[in-house]
Amino acid sequence: MGKAKRWGALLVAGAVVFCAAGAWAKAKEVVKADDSYDWKGVQKIVILPITSDGVDFGKVDPERMPKIKAILEKVKDKLRKQMVEGAKQAKTTIAFAYAADKKPSTLVLKYNIEKFDNGNAAARLVPFAGKAGVDLRCQMMSGADPKKVLVELTASGKQKGGIIGGGTDAETLWSSTHMANNDIYMFLKKRTGFDYSFWSGLGEGIKMGTKDQIDIVKEEKQEKGIMEKKSKKK
């Protein structure tokens, strides 16, 4: 397993289960990185509450929209938690935190989920079709000047399959989110130069990742009511 994939699996996903994911996203610098900022001098990385302003849900079935929105809310909350808590478990050389301060050595990350498309579960049974897709946008600012964007990145992730054939919407959207976030982390690691202990966070990372995924997949219970309604209409 490559180092980049191990990093994405542990700190981004919070569980090594995501190592098996196929393609990984490629981050794009929408606003080029400010080289005058002391990236190597970063001492704390803050993850602000994740937003989903103007999110594109794709062509989701209107009856499934409540479920997809519920999944989105859980993904926003758990992704942020996994980034901060996962860093603690992996003993990163730079601390991750929830709250910002006004120090220039504090790097503040602001995420927005711009696309949260569940694709098509039935089509996912066919090769190369029906993939779920997630687009992320991440702005990075100095704690000393939170209005100035030091770099703005976009990244995308697409995934199909899961525990069951084709995968549930919850599984594929959760995995796609981590795929998109992986290269944002790669950019962050390259710029700041921080390191981590893969083995230190492995056990707890698996526990946290599994627990969070199970909680997100619980939203699939809403599908039962939808299928019952459709059956009655026939």
C-alpha positions as a Markdown table, in Angstrom:
| # | Residue | x | y | z |
|---|---|---|---|---|
| 1 | Met | 0.0 | 0.0 | 0.0 |
| 2 | Gly | 1.4 | 3.4 | -1.0 |
| 3 | Lys | 2.1 | 6.0 | 1.7 |
| 4 | Ala | -0.4 | 8.4 | 0.2 |
| 5 | Lys | -3.2 | 5.9 | 0.3 |
| 6 | Arg | -2.4 | 4.9 | 3.8 |
| 7 | Trp | -2.5 | 8.5 | 4.9 |
| 8 | Gly | -5.9 | 9.0 | 3.2 |
| 9 | Ala | -7.2 | 5.8 | 4.7 |
| 10 | Leu | -6.3 | 6.7 | 8.3 |
| 11 | Leu | -6.6 | 10.4 | 8.7 |
| 12 | Val | -9.1 | 11.3 | 6.0 |
| 13 | Ala | -11.4 | 8.3 | 6.3 |
| 14 | Gly | -10.7 | 7.3 | 9.8 |
| 15 | Ala | -10.7 | 3.7 | 8.8 |
| 16 | Val | -8.5 | 1.6 | 6.6 |
| 17 | Val | -11.5 | 0.2 | 4.8 |
| 18 | Phe | -11.2 | 3.2 | 2.3 |
| 19 | Cys | -7.7 | 1.9 | 1.2 |
| 20 | Ala | -9.6 | -0.4 | -1.1 |
| 21 | Ala | -11.3 | 2.4 | -2.9 |
| 22 | Gly | -10.5 | 2.6 | -6.6 |
| 23 | Ala | -9.7 | 6.1 | -8.0 |
| 24 | Trp | -8.5 | 9.0 | -5.9 |
| 25 | Ala | -9.4 | 12.6 | -6.5 |
| 26 | Lys | -6.9 | 15.2 | -7.8 |
| 27 | Ala | -7.1 | 18.6 | -6.1 |
| 28 | Lys | -7.1 | 21.7 | -8.3 |
| 29 | Glu | -5.8 | 25.1 | -7.1 |
| 30 | Val | -8.6 | 27.5 | -8.0 |
| 31 | Val | -6.7 | 30.2 | -6.2 |
| 32 | Lys | -2.9 | 29.5 | -6.4 |
| 33 | Ala | -1.1 | 29.0 | -3.1 |
| 34 | Asp | 0.4 | 32.1 | -1.5 |
| 35 | Asp | 4.2 | 31.3 | -1.3 |
| 36 | Ser | 4.8 | 34.3 | 0.9 |
| 37 | Tyr | 2.9 | 32.5 | 3.8 |
| 38 | Asp | 5.1 | 30.5 | 6.1 |
| 39 | Trp | 3.5 | 27.1 | 5.4 |
| 40 | Lys | 6.3 | 25.2 | 7.2 |
| 41 | Gly | 5.8 | 27.4 | 10.3 |
| 42 | Val | 2.2 | 26.1 | 10.8 |
| 43 | Gln | 1.7 | 24.9 | 14.4 |
| 44 | Lys | -2.1 | 24.3 | 14.4 |
| 45 | Ile | -4.6 | 23.3 | 11.7 |
| 46 | Val | -8.2 | 24.3 | 12.4 |
| 47 | Ile | -11.2 | 22.6 | 10.7 |
| 48 | Leu | -14.2 | 24.9 | 10.7 |
| 49 | Pro | -17.8 | 23.5 | 10.6 |
| 50 | Ile | -18.3 | 22.0 | 7.1 |
| 51 | Thr | -21.0 | 23.7 | 5.0 |
| 52 | Ser | -23.0 | 22.7 | 1.9 |
| 53 | Asp | -24.0 | 26.1 | 0.5 |
| 54 | Gly | -25.5 | 25.7 | -2.9 |
| 55 | Val | -24.9 | 22.0 | -3.0 |
| 56 | Asp | -25.9 | 20.1 | -6.2 |
| 57 | Phe | -27.7 | 16.9 | -5.5 |
| 58 | Gly | -27.8 | 15.8 | -9.1 |
| 59 | Lys | -31.0 | 14.0 | -10.4 |
| 60 | Val | -32.0 | 12.5 | -7.1 |
| 61 | Asp | -35.5 | 11.0 | -6.8 |
| 62 | Pro | -37.6 | 13.6 | -4.9 |
| 63 | Glu | -38.9 | 10.9 | -2.6 |
| 64 | Arg | -35.3 | 10.1 | -1.7 |
| 65 | Met | -34.3 | 13.6 | -1.1 |
| 66 | Pro | -35.0 | 13.6 | 2.7 |
| 67 | Lys | -32.7 | 10.6 | 3.0 |
| 68 | Ile | -29.9 | 12.1 | 1.0 |
| 69 | Lys | -30.1 | 15.4 | 3.0 |
| 70 | Ala | -29.9 | 13.4 | 6.2 |
| 71 | Ile | -26.8 | 11.6 | 5.0 |
| 72 | Leu | -25.3 | 14.9 | 4.0 |
| 73 | Glu | -25.7 | 16.4 | 7.5 |
| 74 | Lys | -24.1 | 13.3 | 9.1 |
| 75 | Val | -21.2 | 13.4 | 6.5 |
| 76 | Lys | -20.5 | 17.1 | 7.3 |
| 77 | Asp | -20.4 | 16.4 | 11.0 |
| 78 | Lys | -18.4 | 13.2 | 11.0 |
| 79 | Leu | -15.9 | 14.2 | 8.3 |
| 80 | Arg | -14.9 | 17.2 | 10.5 |
| 81 | Lys | -14.7 | 15.0 | 13.6 |
| 82 | Gln | -12.6 | 12.4 | 11.8 |
| 83 | Met | -10.1 | 15.0 | 10.6 |
| 84 | Val | -9.5 | 16.4 | 14.1 |
| 85 | Glu | -9.8 | 13.2 | 16.1 |
| 86 | Gly | -8.0 | 11.1 | 13.5 |
| 87 | Ala | -5.0 | 13.5 | 13.7 |
| 88 | Lys | -4.9 | 13.1 | 17.5 |
| 89 | Gln | -5.0 | 9.3 | 17.2 |
| 90 | Ala | -2.2 | 9.3 | 14.6 |
| 91 | Lys | -0.1 | 11.7 | 16.7 |
| 92 | Thr | 0.4 | 14.3 | 13.9 |
| 93 | Thr | 3.4 | 16.6 | 14.4 |
| 94 | Ile | 1.0 | 19.5 | 13.9 |
| 95 | Ala | -2.1 | 19.7 | 16.1 |
| 96 | Phe | -5.6 | 19.7 | 14.5 |
| 97 | Ala | -8.4 | 21.6 | 16.3 |
| 98 | Tyr | -12.0 | 22.8 | 16.1 |
| 99 | Ala | -11.5 | 26.4 | 17.2 |
| 100 | Ala | -9.4 | 29.1 | 15.5 |
| 101 | Asp | -7.2 | 31.8 | 17.1 |
| 102 | Lys | -5.5 | 34.8 | 15.7 |
| 103 | Lys | -2.0 | 33.5 | 15.4 |
| 104 | Pro | -0.3 | 33.5 | 12.0 |
| 105 | Ser | 1.0 | 30.0 | 12.7 |
| 106 | Thr | -2.6 | 28.7 | 12.8 |
| 107 | Leu | -4.0 | 27.5 | 9.4 |
| 108 | Val | -7.7 | 27.6 | 9.1 |
| 109 | Leu | -9.5 | 25.3 | 6.7 |
| 110 | Lys | -13.0 | 26.1 | 5.5 |
| 111 | Tyr | -14.8 | 23.3 | 3.6 |
| 112 | Asn | -17.9 | 23.4 | 1.5 |
| 113 | Ile | -19.6 | 20.4 | -0.1 |
| 114 | Glu | -20.6 | 21.6 | -3.6 |
| 115 | Lys | -21.9 | 18.4 | -5.1 |
| 116 | Phe | -23.5 | 15.4 | -3.3 |
| 117 | Asp | -24.9 | 13.2 | -6.1 |
| 118 | Asn | -26.0 | 9.7 | -5.1 |
| 119 | Gly | -25.9 | 8.5 | -8.7 |
| 120 | Asn | -28.0 | 5.4 | -9.4 |
| 121 | Ala | -27.9 | 2.3 | -7.2 |
| 122 | Ala | -29.4 | 0.1 | -9.9 |
| 123 | Ala | -26.9 | 1.4 | -12.5 |
| 124 | Arg | -24.0 | 0.8 | -10.2 |
| 125 | Leu | -24.4 | -2.9 | -10.8 |
| 126 | Val | -23.2 | -2.3 | -14.3 |
| 127 | Pro | -19.5 | -1.6 | -14.8 |
| 128 | Phe | -18.5 | 2.1 | -14.9 |
| 129 | Ala | -22.1 | 3.3 | -14.4 |
| 130 | Gly | -24.2 | 4.9 | -11.7 |
| 131 | Lys | -21.3 | 6.2 | -9.5 |
| 132 | Ala | -22.0 | 8.5 | -6.6 |
| 133 | Gly | -20.0 | 11.8 | -6.8 |
| 134 | Val | -18.9 | 14.4 | -4.3 |
| 135 | Asp | -17.2 | 17.7 | -5.0 |
| 136 | Leu | -15.4 | 19.6 | -2.2 |
| 137 | Arg | -14.1 | 23.1 | -2.1 |
| 138 | Cys | -11.5 | 24.1 | 0.6 |
| 139 | Gln | -10.2 | 27.5 | 1.4 |
| 140 | Met | -7.2 | 27.9 | 3.7 |
| 141 | Met | -6.6 | 31.1 | 5.7 |
| 142 | Ser | -4.2 | 32.3 | 8.3 |
| 143 | Gly | -5.6 | 32.8 | 11.8 |
| 144 | Ala | -4.1 | 36.3 | 11.8 |
| 145 | Asp | -6.0 | 37.3 | 8.6 |
| 146 | Pro | -9.1 | 35.0 | 8.1 |
| 147 | Lys | -10.4 | 37.2 | 5.3 |
| 148 | Lys | -7.4 | 36.5 | 3.1 |
| 149 | Val | -7.5 | 33.2 | 1.2 |
| 150 | Leu | -4.0 | 31.7 | 1.0 |
| 151 | Val | -5.1 | 28.9 | -1.4 |
| 152 | Glu | -8.5 | 27.6 | -2.6 |
| 153 | Leu | -8.7 | 23.9 | -3.7 |
| 154 | Thr | -11.4 | 21.8 | -5.4 |
| 155 | Ala | -11.4 | 18.0 | -5.5 |
| 156 | Ser | -13.8 | 15.3 | -6.6 |
| 157 | Gly | -14.5 | 11.7 | -5.7 |
| 158 | Lys | -16.6 | 9.1 | -7.4 |
| 159 | Gln | -17.4 | 5.6 | -6.0 |
| 160 | Lys | -19.6 | 2.6 | -6.6 |
| 161 | Gly | -20.0 | -0.6 | -4.7 |
| 162 | Gly | -20.1 | -1.4 | -1.1 |
| 163 | Ile | -20.9 | -4.2 | 1.3 |
| 164 | Ile | -23.8 | -5.2 | -1.0 |
| 165 | Gly | -23.8 | -5.2 | -4.8 |
| 166 | Gly | -23.8 | -1.6 | -6.1 |
| 167 | Gly | -23.5 | -0.2 | -2.6 |
| 168 | Thr | -26.0 | 1.9 | -0.8 |
| 169 | Asp | -26.3 | 5.7 | -1.3 |
| 170 | Ala | -24.8 | 6.2 | 2.2 |
| 171 | Glu | -21.8 | 4.0 | 1.5 |
| 172 | Thr | -20.9 | 5.4 | -1.8 |
| 173 | Leu | -21.4 | 9.1 | -0.8 |
| 174 | Trp | -19.3 | 8.6 | 2.4 |
| 175 | Ser | -16.5 | 6.9 | 0.4 |
| 176 | Ser | -16.7 | 9.5 | -2.4 |
| 177 | Thr | -16.3 | 12.3 | 0.2 |
| 178 | His | -13.1 | 10.8 | 1.5 |
| 179 | Met | -11.8 | 10.3 | -1.9 |
| 180 | Ala | -12.3 | 14.0 | -2.7 |
| 181 | Asn | -10.7 | 14.9 | 0.6 |
| 182 | Asn | -7.6 | 12.7 | 0.2 |
| 183 | Asp | -5.7 | 15.0 | -2.2 |
| 184 | Ile | -6.6 | 18.1 | -0.2 |
| 185 | Tyr | -4.8 | 16.3 | 2.7 |
| 186 | Met | -1.9 | 15.5 | 0.4 |
| 187 | Phe | -1.6 | 19.2 | -0.6 |
| 188 | Leu | -1.7 | 20.1 | 3.1 |
| 189 | Lys | 0.9 | 17.6 | 4.1 |
| 190 | Lys | 3.2 | 18.6 | 1.3 |
| 191 | Arg | 3.0 | 22.3 | 2.1 |
| 192 | Thr | 3.2 | 22.1 | 5.9 |
| 193 | Gly | 5.6 | 19.2 | 6.1 |
| 194 | Phe | 3.9 | 17.6 | 9.1 |
| 195 | Asp | 4.2 | 13.9 | 9.8 |
| 196 | Tyr | 2.2 | 11.2 | 11.6 |
| 197 | Ser | 2.3 | 7.7 | 13.0 |
| 198 | Phe | 0.3 | 5.3 | 10.9 |
| 199 | Trp | 0.4 | 2.5 | 13.4 |
| 200 | Ser | -0.5 | 4.7 | 16.4 |
| 201 | Gly | -3.9 | 5.6 | 14.9 |
| 202 | Leu | -4.7 | 2.4 | 13.2 |
| 203 | Gly | -6.7 | 0.6 | 15.8 |
| 204 | Glu | -8.7 | 3.6 | 17.0 |
| 205 | Gly | -9.1 | 4.8 | 13.4 |
| 206 | Ile | -10.8 | 1.6 | 12.4 |
| 207 | Lys | -13.1 | 1.8 | 15.4 |
| 208 | Met | -14.1 | 5.4 | 14.7 |
| 209 | Gly | -14.5 | 4.9 | 11.0 |
| 210 | Thr | -16.6 | 1.8 | 11.3 |
| 211 | Lys | -18.8 | 3.4 | 14.0 |
| 212 | Asp | -19.4 | 6.5 | 11.9 |
| 213 | Gln | -20.1 | 4.6 | 8.7 |
| 214 | Ile | -22.7 | 2.4 | 10.5 |
| 215 | Asp | -24.4 | 5.5 | 11.8 |
| 216 | Ile | -24.5 | 7.1 | 8.4 |
| 217 | Val | -25.8 | 3.9 | 6.8 |
| 218 | Lys | -28.7 | 3.9 | 9.3 |
| 219 | Glu | -30.3 | 6.6 | 7.2 |
| 220 | Glu | -31.0 | 3.9 | 4.6 |
| 221 | Lys | -33.9 | 2.8 | 6.8 |
| 222 | Gln | -35.8 | 5.6 | 5.2 |
| 223 | Glu | -35.7 | 3.7 | 2.0 |
| 224 | Lys | -38.1 | 1.1 | 3.4 |
| 225 | Gly | -40.9 | 3.5 | 3.5 |
| 226 | Ile | -40.2 | 4.7 | 0.0 |
| 227 | Met | -40.3 | 1.2 | -1.5 |
| 228 | Glu | -43.5 | 0.5 | 0.3 |
| 229 | Lys | -45.1 | 3.6 | -1.2 |
| 230 | Lys | -43.9 | 2.6 | -4.7 |
| 231 | Ser | -45.3 | -0.9 | -4.3 |
| 232 | Lys | -48.7 | 0.4 | -3.3 |
| 233 | Lys | -48.8 | 2.7 | -6.4 |
| 234 | Lys | -48.3 | -0.3 | -8.7 |
